[in-house]
Amino acid sequence: MGKKKKDIKSTIVTIGISIVIFLAGFFGGGLAGRVLAKSSMPFSESLISVITYIAIFIIIFGLHIILHEVGHLILGLMSGYEFISFRVGSLTLVKDEGKFKFKKFNIKGTGGQCLMMPKTDNYKELKYVLYNLGGTLMNLIITIISLVILIAFNISPIIKFILIASIISGVICVISNGIPMKFGGIANDGYNIVSISKDDFMKYCFYIQLKVNGLLSKGMRMKDMPIEWFYLREGADLNNHLVTSLKIMEGNYYYDNLNFEAAQRCYEEILENTPKIIKIYEYEINCELLFFEILKGNMDRVKELYTKELRNYIKATECYISRKRLMYAYNLIVLKDKKKTEKVLKEIEKVKKTYPIKGDILSEEEVIRFIGNTNNIDVV
């Protein structure tokens, strides 16, 4: 019954968002149509005007996404969090040893991200509500301001369209982030708040996720963190994305200690016990399992894991230094292609200069040296 209710709720929300998107097209298309109808310009010039309106809507929607992350930043700082990074697209602003620097990083399916780390050492003191609501509240404020200006002032059609675009974009962001739900298994801000409020362990998982991300960005490695951080409580549901993340970090701890067998057992345990695992976690785990099988020379298993779907994901995440390490091992051990191997090594050096997570760089450098030494290859 619970699952049916969730499915009904998800369907209602999806329909709601579809209606909002329809309204965006309706109002935007209607306004653009009036421009064409009233315009004395040639059709080609009028068409350019319509394209301009469409471009404006896309830009306004993009601005709402950026402002959403700004909202997380502002309320995160107010809630006692430390700034780690702010990403728009692949452009990432990080704070490195007291200085702000630009790096490059991207996460498939996201337009931006604001990463912050809690300053408290006690997860029970974590202020999570305002931090998670920050983005939605920012979208809501901008939407209300746009609506007030639209109603209160006599403005030109182009400004009217900008305001309508802002209102519709804002409503989409508020609904998709504020109403508790999952998209493709990934929980939104509202869902995080509900999950954390119901269970102290969920709060702990959320806290550790932010803490570890922050420490890695500062240059600490997984192997230097206490393994106890990543232990699950008895009966923890791995289908919850926060719990899955904690278990993955346990595997990452073993990996960083070059204990690949323990890491593989940990990752396989996740896949075996998490039927509702979100796709991005499944892809990441399969990338690591592929890597372990390459090292063991188990080519039948390599072929089984290296599917077209996984190859597409590897290509989409080629900016990850861990992906470069995987392809280095694949080209060296599986393909035995010297040119491709050397090319990947050069790409690794290039990625290291712009990669925002210093702890991951140090870890992957050691693993790459390990692969090279095992295969009698000199790697700097």
Disulfide bonds with the S-S distance in Angstrom:
none
